[in-house]
Amino acid sequence: MGKKRKVSVMSGAQDSEWKSGQQAARHENREDSEWKSGQQTAGPRKRTLLGLQVDSQLKEQRSASGNIVRVFRNREKVLVLSSRSITFRYRHLMMDIIALLPHSKKDVKVESKDNKAATLNELMDLKGCTSCLFFECRKRKDLYIWMSKCPSGPSVKFLVKAVHTMAELKLTGNHLRGSRPILNFSSSFDAHPHLQLLKEMLKQIFCTPKDHRKSKPFFDHVFMFTVADNHIWFRNYQISVPHHGTEKIDRGGFGKMTLIEVGPRFCLYPIRIFASSFGGQTLYENPFYVSPNVIRSQEKRDKSSKYMKKVRAKKRRTTHLLSNQLELDELTDVWNE
């Protein structure tokens, strides 16, 4: 014989208590789900100087009419990489630039002889980057920098001259790693259309986005871009504010600020501007550009011409001596007898 199951019978009071408990649990679950949905719609909270704020409050602002206006947020990311034949000096320059750009991402070396346009565009897409700085070294002597916007362009090819890394200079300037820079461009950038395009590309690549997770929310150094002799000269300066202890500078006392150079130093010589990323239609070509190979071959010709001048002078001297021989004197052998 099987065991009989015990059937519990609730009284009316117990039944009403059980139902009220179930309703309260449903109400709490509904409030919890409403709170979670409200948090999802509002977005995650972010710690700012004004306290904790919802991310949507940071991205949206209300206009005078009451409509919500979407605020642009800079999500610029720069991919920095080099070719395989890069030398140690140019690699140190690349590492200095990476240290100056907290919104940069570095990758492994790439073969420059391959189809670098397809390879680099794919790498930028995989890394989620919108710009690229590609250091291409040729013959272990010449350094070229490609600046490109992904995926539609434009792109610029520069020849890099007058390279001085931070290890070589050993300057006294110093600023915090990850702080945002102030970009300063000379008035010459507004003189020609191709310089205006270069100014915009430099601004987008070297400007650290606001509220970037690796950046610090203040400015303590300046990037200066100057056009001189058809070259773009780069300098990095620290903003120094003299003060004593905890004494703060007045808001209007900008005259006390000084600039101290930090480094690195380099010079960009634009060669060609393309419409697409790492290629495409040529938008601008520098008419004054001369390839370093042509300059080196000309120097070799000059050196060889000096040697040829010496050889020709020696031949002229030999022919002159042969054509102007002295006549034998009758008294030459008198004392030999």
C-alpha positions, 0 to 999 in steps of 0.5 A: 500500500502506498503512502497517503499524501497530506493535503493542507487546507488553508483557512480564509485568513491565511489565504488572504495573507498569502495573496497580499504577500504575492501582490506586494512581491509583484509590485516590488518586481514591477518597480525594480523593472521600471527602475532598470528600464529608466536607468537603461534609457537614461544611460550610465552615470559618469563621474565629473567635476560637478558630481555624478551625472547621467551620460545622456545629460552630458550628450544632450542639451536643451535649446531656448525653444525647449527642444533637445539638441544632440551635442557632437562628441569627438571619438577620434582614434589614431592608429600609429604603426611603422614599416619593417625597415624603420631605424632606431632613431625614427622608432624613438620618434614614433614612440615620442609621438605615441606618448603625446597622443593618449587617443592613439593605438599602436600596432605591429610593423607592416610590409611597405612593399605590399598593398599597404592601402588595403592592409592599413584600411583593414587594420584601422577598421579592426581597431576602430580608428578613424585616422592613421599615422604610418611611418615608412622608412626607405633605404634605412635613410629616408622617413616618410609619414602618411596621414590618412582618414579612414575610410574615405580619405583624404591622405597626405604623404610627408617627407620628414626632416630635421628629426630630434627625439626627446632622448637626444634633446634632453630639454628642461620642459616637462608636462603630464602624460595624457594631458590635452594640448593646445594647438597653435597654427601660424597664419600662413596656413590660411594662405593656400587651400592645400595648407587649409586642408593640412591644418584640418587634418593635423587638428583632427589627428593631434587634438585629444578628444574631450573626456577620453578615458586615457586623457586628463581634463586640463591643458598644460602644453602647446603643439605649435605648427609653423609654415616656413620655407614650404615646410611644416615645423613642429614644436612642443612647449610646456605651459609654465606658471610660476607660483609659490607653494599653494598660491594660485595664479589670478584668472587674468594673470596670463602674462606670468605664464612662460613656454618651455620646450619639451620636444620632440622636434621634426619638420614635415615636407608635404609631397602629395595629397590624395583624395582617398585613403593611401591613394586615389586621385591627386589633389595637390602635388608639391612642385618644389619637391625633389626626391632624396635619391636625386639629391644623393646622386647629385652629391655623388656626381659632384664628388666624382667631378672633383676626382675627374678634375684631379685626373684631368689636371694630372693628364694635362701636367703629363702632356705639358712635360712631354711637349716641353722637354728641356734641351740637353746642356753640353756641360752637363757631364763635365764633372762626371769625367 
